[in-house]
Amino acid sequence: MTMKITRTAGVVFLSGVIDENSDFSPLLLEEAPLSLNLAGIQRVNSVGLRSWMRFMVQWGDKPLKYLECPVVISDQIAVIPALRGIKSKSATVISALIPYECYGCQHQEDLMVQESQFTPAPEPKVLNPQCPSCKGEMDLVNPGQLSIFEP
């Protein structure tokens, strides 16, 4: 299965797999700002990533919003700055699943973090949620992943 594109109320939904068969060209017909809900993306391979980056070059510096990014997407955005924009950070991550862990009971969970929860200075952070298992405080597995929310 490859990537599918659907639209609802001004939001473009991508689902499936971003791979060698993914075609981002229909997105170039959309009005800016483009809101992409990526909750349905299950996997990204290297050839699909190349197609996504080609789309970013073609999209240019027009505003783009990423919504409900699964971890497979937030991981890519964290390590490939071009996915936030080629010449400037024209793409904004509005919400993304971020891995958390409770060091008290070892419970792990991917939690939805909103851009509005992110505090960039003096140290990038978000509020640490309560563990559903032991009620202790959960911590980010990889604090560097918060870079996706930086302006």
Residue frames as a rotation matrix with the C-alpha (Angstrom) as fourth column:
MET 1
0.582 0.813 0.000 0.00
0.813 -0.582 0.000 0.00
0.000 0.000 -1.000 0.00
THR 2
-0.557 -0.739 0.378 1.28
0.735 -0.651 -0.189 3.45
0.386 0.173 0.906 -0.82
MET 3
-0.847 0.148 -0.510 0.28
0.229 -0.765 -0.602 6.92
-0.479 -0.627 0.615 0.32
LYS 4
-0.154 0.863 0.482 -3.31
0.934 -0.031 0.355 8.11
0.321 0.505 -0.801 -0.18
ILE 5
-0.993 -0.118 -0.029 -4.49
0.121 -0.964 -0.235 11.73
0.000 -0.237 0.972 -0.21
THR 6
-0.058 0.997 0.048 -7.95
0.919 0.034 0.392 12.82
0.389 0.067 -0.919 0.99
ARG 7
-0.855 -0.165 0.491 -9.38
0.050 -0.970 -0.239 16.23
0.516 -0.180 0.837 1.89
THR 8
0.101 0.897 -0.431 -11.81
0.895 0.108 0.433 17.31
0.434 -0.430 -0.792 4.58
ALA 9
0.871 0.426 -0.244 -12.67
0.491 -0.755 0.435 20.85
0.001 -0.498 -0.867 5.69
GLY 10
0.835 -0.530 0.150 -9.49
-0.452 -0.815 -0.362 22.48
0.314 0.235 -0.920 4.44
VAL 11
0.145 -0.791 0.594 -7.16
-0.753 0.301 0.585 19.78
-0.642 -0.532 -0.552 5.76
VAL 12
0.345 -0.149 -0.927 -5.33
-0.736 0.570 -0.366 17.32
0.583 0.808 0.087 3.54
PHE 13
0.558 -0.088 0.825 -4.99
-0.610 0.630 0.480 13.85
-0.562 -0.771 0.298 5.08
LEU 14
-0.044 -0.620 -0.784 -2.12
-0.837 0.451 -0.310 11.56
0.545 0.642 -0.538 4.09
SER 15
0.507 0.206 0.837 -2.33
-0.689 0.681 0.249 7.89
-0.519 -0.703 0.486 4.95
GLY 16
0.989 -0.136 -0.054 -0.47
0.087 0.843 -0.530 4.67
0.117 0.520 0.846 4.22
VAL 17
0.375 -0.927 0.009 3.21
0.668 0.278 0.690 4.48
-0.642 -0.253 0.723 3.36
ILE 18
0.766 -0.299 -0.569 5.46
-0.532 -0.791 -0.301 7.19
-0.360 0.533 -0.765 1.96
ASP 19
0.160 -0.669 0.726 7.50
0.272 0.737 0.619 5.10
-0.949 0.098 0.300 -0.48
GLU 20
-0.799 -0.599 0.060 8.69
0.180 -0.143 0.973 4.92
-0.574 0.788 0.222 -4.10
ASN 21
-0.494 0.691 0.527 5.08
0.825 0.183 0.534 5.06
0.273 0.699 -0.661 -5.32
SER 22
0.084 0.532 -0.842 4.14
0.762 -0.579 -0.290 8.21
-0.642 -0.617 -0.454 -3.38
ASP 23
-0.344 -0.089 0.935 3.10
0.797 -0.554 0.240 11.15
0.497 0.828 0.262 -5.52
PHE 24
-0.327 0.137 -0.935 3.10
0.721 -0.604 -0.340 14.51
-0.612 -0.785 0.099 -3.76
SER 25
-0.926 -0.172 0.337 2.38
0.366 -0.634 0.681 16.48
0.097 0.754 0.650 -6.96
PRO 26
-0.011 0.973 0.229 -1.40
0.700 -0.157 0.697 16.86
0.714 0.168 -0.679 -6.27
LEU 27
0.291 0.083 -0.953 -0.45
0.899 -0.366 0.243 18.82
-0.328 -0.927 -0.181 -3.15
LEU 28
-0.753 -0.653 -0.086 1.18
0.565 -0.708 0.424 21.49
-0.337 0.271 0.902 -5.31
LEU 29
-0.502 0.666 0.552 -2.31
0.419 -0.372 0.829 22.49
0.757 0.647 -0.092 -6.47
GLU 30
0.248 0.608 -0.754 -3.40
0.951 -0.002 0.310 23.30
0.187 -0.794 -0.579 -2.91
GLU 31
0.562 0.024 0.827 -3.69
-0.006 -0.999 0.033 26.84
0.827 -0.024 -0.561 -1.53
ALA 32
-0.550 -0.736 -0.396 -1.24
0.541 0.048 -0.840 28.03
0.637 -0.676 0.372 1.13
PRO 33
-0.411 -0.767 0.492 -1.16
-0.906 0.405 -0.124 27.59
-0.104 -0.497 -0.862 4.00
LEU 34
0.041 0.322 -0.946 -1.38
-0.451 0.851 0.270 23.86
0.892 0.415 0.180 3.43
SER 35
-0.012 0.032 0.999 -2.48
-0.977 0.212 -0.018 21.84
-0.213 -0.977 0.029 6.47
LEU 36
-0.123 -0.135 -0.983 -1.30
-0.509 0.859 -0.054 18.21
0.852 0.494 -0.175 6.29
ASN 37
0.444 0.262 0.857 -2.71
-0.862 0.388 0.328 15.71
-0.246 -0.884 0.398 8.77
LEU 38
-0.166 -0.680 -0.714 -0.18
-0.779 0.535 -0.328 12.87
0.605 0.502 -0.618 8.84
ALA 39
-0.048 0.191 0.980 -1.81
-0.907 0.403 -0.123 10.66
-0.418 -0.895 0.154 11.51
GLY 40
0.828 0.513 0.227 -2.45
-0.368 0.802 -0.470 7.92
-0.424 0.306 0.853 8.94
ILE 41
0.375 -0.767 -0.520 1.18
-0.709 0.124 -0.694 7.52
0.597 0.629 -0.497 7.82
GLN 42
0.988 0.065 0.143 2.49
-0.138 0.794 0.592 4.14
-0.075 -0.604 0.793 8.92
ARG 43
0.334 -0.911 0.243 5.99
0.635 0.408 0.656 4.10
-0.697 -0.065 0.714 7.43
VAL 44
0.836 -0.223 -0.500 8.47
-0.483 -0.733 -0.479 6.14
-0.260 0.643 -0.721 5.41
ASN 45
0.558 -0.733 0.388 11.23
0.712 0.664 0.230 4.63
-0.426 0.148 0.892 3.29
SER 46
-0.276 -0.814 -0.511 14.26
0.393 -0.581 0.713 6.40
-0.877 -0.004 0.480 1.83
VAL 47
-0.793 0.029 0.608 12.85
0.596 -0.170 0.785 6.73
0.126 0.985 0.118 -1.70
GLY 48
0.289 0.955 0.067 9.59
0.861 -0.290 0.417 8.12
0.418 -0.063 -0.906 -0.30
LEU 49
0.372 -0.264 -0.890 11.59
0.616 -0.646 0.450 10.55
-0.694 -0.716 -0.078 1.80
ARG 50
-0.747 -0.659 0.086 13.34
0.458 -0.417 0.785 11.74
-0.482 0.625 0.614 -1.37
SER 51
-0.375 0.707 0.599 9.91
0.740 -0.161 0.653 12.36
0.558 0.689 -0.463 -2.97
TRP 52
0.584 0.575 -0.572 8.79
0.811 -0.445 0.380 14.28
-0.036 -0.686 -0.727 0.12
MET 53
-0.079 -0.711 -0.699 11.92
0.477 -0.642 0.600 16.45
-0.875 -0.286 0.390 -0.03
ARG 54
-0.817 -0.139 0.560 11.37
0.576 -0.244 0.780 17.08
0.028 0.960 0.280 -3.75
PHE 55
0.211 0.959 0.188 7.85
0.835 -0.277 0.475 18.27
0.508 0.057 -0.860 -2.88
MET 56
0.473 -0.066 -0.879 9.32
0.685 -0.599 0.414 20.62
-0.554 -0.798 -0.238 -0.24
VAL 57
-0.668 -0.736 -0.110 11.62
0.450 -0.517 0.728 22.17
-0.593 0.437 0.676 -2.86
GLN 58
-0.652 0.479 0.588 8.66
0.585 -0.176 0.792 22.65
0.482 0.860 -0.165 -5.24
TRP 59
0.411 0.829 -0.380 6.38
0.882 -0.255 0.396 23.99
0.231 -0.498 -0.836 -2.49
GLY 60
-0.145 -0.589 0.795 9.03
0.327 -0.787 -0.524 26.61
0.934 0.184 0.307 -1.67
ASP 61
-0.947 -0.310 -0.086 8.60
0.202 -0.364 -0.909 29.03
0.250 -0.878 0.408 1.21
LYS 62
-0.167 0.954 0.249 4.81
-0.463 -0.299 0.834 28.92
0.870 0.024 0.492 1.26
PRO 63
-0.399 0.032 0.916 3.40
-0.913 0.074 -0.401 28.14
-0.081 -0.997 0.000 4.72
LEU 64
-0.088 0.283 -0.955 2.79
-0.243 0.924 0.296 24.50
0.966 0.258 -0.012 5.57
LYS 65
-0.066 0.133 0.989 1.38
-0.998 -0.029 -0.063 22.99
0.021 -0.991 0.135 8.77
TYR 66
-0.565 -0.131 -0.815 1.97
-0.158 0.986 -0.049 19.42
0.810 0.101 -0.578 9.94
LEU 67
0.040 0.685 0.728 -0.82
-0.974 -0.135 0.181 18.02
0.222 -0.716 0.662 12.13
GLU 68
0.695 0.364 0.620 -0.93
-0.602 0.765 0.227 14.85
-0.392 -0.531 0.751 14.25
CYS 69
0.151 -0.745 -0.650 2.47
-0.821 0.272 -0.502 13.58
0.551 0.610 -0.570 13.13
PRO 70
0.988 0.058 -0.140 3.06
0.019 0.871 0.492 9.95
0.150 -0.489 0.859 14.11
VAL 71
0.564 -0.824 0.046 6.49
-0.137 -0.038 0.990 9.09
-0.814 -0.565 -0.135 15.52
VAL 72
0.139 -0.538 0.831 7.72
0.857 0.486 0.171 7.85
-0.496 0.689 0.529 12.11
ILE 73
0.520 0.095 0.849 7.15
0.626 -0.719 -0.303 11.40
0.581 0.689 -0.434 10.83
SER 74
0.970 -0.155 0.186 8.33
-0.237 -0.769 0.593 13.36
0.052 -0.620 -0.783 13.87
ASP 75
0.452 -0.856 0.250 11.56
0.377 0.437 0.817 11.31
-0.809 -0.275 0.520 13.82
GLN 76
0.111 -0.390 0.914 12.18
0.993 0.010 -0.117 12.32
0.037 0.921 0.388 10.19
ILE 77
0.729 0.224 0.647 11.41
0.284 -0.959 0.012 16.00
0.623 0.175 -0.762 10.81
ALA 78
0.923 -0.383 -0.044 13.76
-0.074 -0.287 0.955 16.02
-0.378 -0.878 -0.293 13.82
VAL 79
0.161 -0.944 0.289 16.76
0.385 0.330 0.862 14.78
-0.909 -0.028 0.416 11.81
ILE 80
-0.401 -0.256 0.879 16.11
0.916 -0.089 0.392 16.35
-0.022 0.963 0.270 8.39
PRO 81
-0.488 0.167 -0.857 15.79
0.289 -0.895 -0.339 20.15
-0.823 -0.413 0.389 8.66
ALA 82
-0.979 0.093 -0.180 14.70
-0.201 -0.371 0.907 20.45
0.017 0.924 0.382 4.99
LEU 83
-0.508 0.848 -0.152 11.33
0.731 0.517 0.445 18.94
0.455 0.115 -0.883 5.97
ARG 84
0.004 0.453 -0.891 10.65
0.766 -0.574 -0.288 22.19
-0.643 -0.682 -0.350 7.86
GLY 85
0.927 0.253 -0.277 11.38
0.011 -0.756 -0.655 24.21
-0.375 0.604 -0.703 4.72
ILE 86
0.548 -0.740 0.390 14.21
0.810 0.353 -0.468 24.52
0.209 0.572 0.793 2.24
LYS 87
-0.194 -0.641 0.742 15.26
0.389 -0.745 -0.542 28.19
0.901 0.184 0.394 2.58
SER 88
-0.603 0.086 0.793 13.38
-0.682 -0.573 -0.455 29.05
0.415 -0.815 0.404 5.78
LYS 89
-0.948 0.318 -0.005 11.33
0.261 0.768 -0.585 27.23
-0.183 -0.556 -0.811 8.37
SER 90
-0.664 0.735 -0.135 8.08
-0.693 -0.539 0.479 27.69
0.280 0.411 0.867 6.47
ALA 91
0.001 0.643 -0.766 6.65
-0.012 0.766 0.643 24.39
1.000 0.009 0.009 7.77
THR 92
-0.420 -0.022 0.907 5.30
-0.858 -0.315 -0.405 24.37
0.295 -0.949 0.114 11.32
VAL 93
-0.650 0.236 -0.723 4.62
0.315 0.949 0.026 21.28
0.692 -0.211 -0.690 13.40
ILE 94
-0.133 0.723 0.677 1.30
-0.685 -0.561 0.464 21.89
0.716 -0.403 0.570 15.16
SER 95
0.471 0.288 0.834 1.00
-0.822 0.485 0.297 18.49
-0.319 -0.826 0.465 16.86
ALA 96
0.011 -0.546 -0.838 3.02
-0.637 0.642 -0.427 15.29
0.771 0.538 -0.340 16.98
LEU 97
0.971 0.177 -0.162 3.29
-0.019 0.729 0.684 12.01
0.239 -0.661 0.711 18.86
ILE 98
0.077 -0.958 0.277 6.41
-0.740 -0.241 -0.628 12.05
0.668 -0.157 -0.727 21.03
PRO 99
0.237 -0.026 -0.971 7.75
0.320 0.946 0.053 8.99
0.917 -0.323 0.233 22.91
TYR 100
0.156 -0.127 0.979 7.65
-0.866 -0.494 0.074 9.23
0.475 -0.860 -0.187 26.71
GLU 101
-0.035 -0.197 -0.980 8.85
0.254 0.947 -0.199 6.81
0.967 -0.255 0.017 29.38
CYS 102
0.774 0.220 0.593 8.26
-0.535 -0.273 0.800 6.45
0.338 -0.936 -0.093 33.09
TYR 103
-0.188 -0.945 -0.268 11.56
-0.491 0.327 -0.807 5.61
0.850 -0.020 -0.526 34.69
GLY 104
-0.323 0.151 0.934 9.75
-0.927 0.150 -0.344 4.45
-0.192 -0.977 0.092 37.83
CYS 105
0.199 0.518 0.832 7.78
-0.321 0.836 -0.444 1.58
-0.926 -0.179 0.332 36.25
GLN 106
-0.739 -0.640 0.211 9.27
0.030 0.282 0.959 1.50
-0.673 0.715 -0.189 32.69
HIS 107
0.276 0.891 0.362 5.91
0.628 0.119 -0.770 2.28
-0.728 0.439 -0.526 31.07
GLN 108
-0.843 -0.516 -0.151 6.37
0.191 -0.550 0.813 3.71
-0.502 0.657 0.563 27.56
GLU 109
0.217 0.945 0.246 3.80
0.772 -0.012 -0.635 5.61
-0.597 0.327 -0.732 25.57
ASP 110
-0.764 -0.319 0.560 3.67
0.613 -0.628 0.479 7.93
0.199 0.710 0.676 22.56
LEU 111
-0.037 0.741 -0.670 1.79
0.759 -0.415 -0.502 11.06
-0.650 -0.527 -0.547 23.62
MET 112
0.271 0.228 0.935 0.33
0.843 -0.525 -0.117 13.80
0.464 0.820 -0.334 21.45
VAL 113
-0.266 -0.429 -0.863 2.17
0.710 -0.692 0.125 17.06
-0.651 -0.580 0.489 22.07
GLN 114
0.733 0.546 0.407 0.81
0.681 -0.592 -0.431 20.37
0.006 0.593 -0.805 20.79
GLU 115
-0.118 -0.764 0.635 3.06
0.636 -0.549 -0.543 23.19
0.763 0.340 0.550 19.62
SER 116
0.348 0.358 0.867 1.37
-0.309 -0.829 0.466 25.36
0.885 -0.430 -0.178 22.27
GLN 117
0.994 -0.001 -0.113 2.77
0.103 0.431 0.896 23.08
0.047 -0.902 0.429 25.02
PHE 118
0.345 -0.935 0.084 6.34
0.868 0.284 -0.408 23.64
0.358 0.214 0.909 23.88
THR 119
0.940 -0.192 -0.283 8.58
-0.016 -0.851 0.525 26.06
-0.342 -0.489 -0.802 25.81
PRO 120
0.759 -0.641 0.115 11.69
0.300 0.189 -0.935 26.91
0.577 0.744 0.336 23.78
ALA 121
-0.195 -0.894 0.403 13.76
-0.025 -0.406 -0.913 28.83
0.980 -0.189 0.057 26.35
PRO 122
0.271 -0.942 -0.199 15.88
-0.916 -0.316 0.248 28.63
-0.297 0.115 -0.948 28.36
GLU 123
-0.834 -0.471 0.288 15.77
-0.365 0.862 0.351 24.87
-0.414 0.188 -0.891 27.79
PRO 124
-0.427 0.718 -0.549 13.37
-0.710 0.109 0.695 23.26
0.559 0.687 0.464 25.29
LYS 125
-0.987 0.133 0.087 10.73
0.042 0.746 -0.665 21.33
-0.153 -0.653 -0.742 27.18
VAL 126
-0.192 0.981 0.021 7.10
-0.350 -0.089 0.932 20.37
0.917 0.171 0.361 27.54
LEU 127
0.025 0.263 0.964 5.27
-1.000 0.002 0.026 19.60
0.004 -0.965 0.263 30.72
ASN 128
-0.871 -0.367 -0.328 5.94
-0.360 0.929 -0.084 16.07
0.335 0.045 -0.941 31.87
PRO 129
0.093 0.992 -0.088 2.70
-0.691 0.127 0.712 14.07
0.717 -0.005 0.697 32.02
GLN 130
-0.079 0.005 0.997 1.67
-0.905 0.418 -0.074 11.68
-0.417 -0.908 -0.028 34.75
CYS 131
-0.886 -0.290 -0.361 2.26
-0.411 0.852 0.324 7.97
0.214 0.435 -0.874 34.14
PRO 132
0.080 0.993 -0.092 -1.05
-0.827 0.118 0.550 6.11
0.557 0.033 0.830 33.74
SER 133
0.192 -0.050 -0.980 0.46
0.163 0.986 -0.018 3.01
0.968 -0.156 0.198 35.44
CYS 134
-0.147 -0.379 -0.914 2.20
0.927 0.268 -0.261 4.28
0.344 -0.885 0.312 38.58
LYS 135
0.826 0.564 0.010 1.20
0.547 -0.804 0.234 7.97
0.139 -0.188 -0.972 38.61
GLY 136
0.056 -0.884 -0.464 4.88
0.617 -0.335 0.712 9.01
-0.785 -0.326 0.527 38.54
GLU 137
0.447 0.021 -0.894 6.24
-0.461 -0.851 -0.251 11.64
-0.766 0.525 -0.371 36.18
MET 138
0.628 -0.223 0.746 6.98
0.669 0.645 -0.371 10.57
-0.398 0.731 0.554 32.61
ASP 139
0.051 -0.714 -0.699 10.00
-0.203 -0.692 0.693 11.94
-0.978 0.107 -0.180 30.76
LEU 140
0.707 0.083 -0.702 10.81
-0.696 -0.096 -0.712 12.40
-0.126 0.992 -0.010 27.11
VAL 141
0.774 -0.476 0.418 12.72
0.461 0.876 0.144 9.46
-0.434 0.081 0.897 25.65
ASN 142
-0.226 -0.831 0.509 14.65
0.974 -0.201 0.104 11.82
0.015 0.520 0.854 23.36
PRO 143
0.212 0.328 -0.920 14.54
0.501 -0.845 -0.186 15.51
-0.839 -0.421 -0.344 24.41
GLY 144
-0.752 -0.577 -0.319 16.17
-0.006 -0.479 0.878 16.43
-0.659 0.662 0.356 21.07
GLN 145
-0.579 0.597 0.555 12.95
0.814 0.383 0.436 15.44
0.048 0.704 -0.708 19.34
LEU 146
0.282 0.701 -0.655 11.39
0.698 -0.618 -0.361 18.67
-0.658 -0.356 -0.664 20.61
SER 147
-0.670 -0.608 -0.427 13.42
0.128 -0.661 0.740 20.51
-0.732 0.441 0.520 17.96
ILE 148
-0.629 0.487 0.606 10.49
0.757 0.205 0.620 19.89
0.178 0.849 -0.498 15.60
PHE 149
0.440 0.865 -0.241 8.52
0.898 -0.424 0.117 22.56
-0.001 -0.268 -0.963 17.49
GLU 150
-0.267 -0.614 -0.743 11.21
0.580 -0.718 0.385 25.26
-0.770 -0.328 0.548 17.38
PRO 151
0.734 0.577 -0.358 10.23
0.118 -0.628 -0.769 28.36
-0.668 0.522 -0.529 15.42
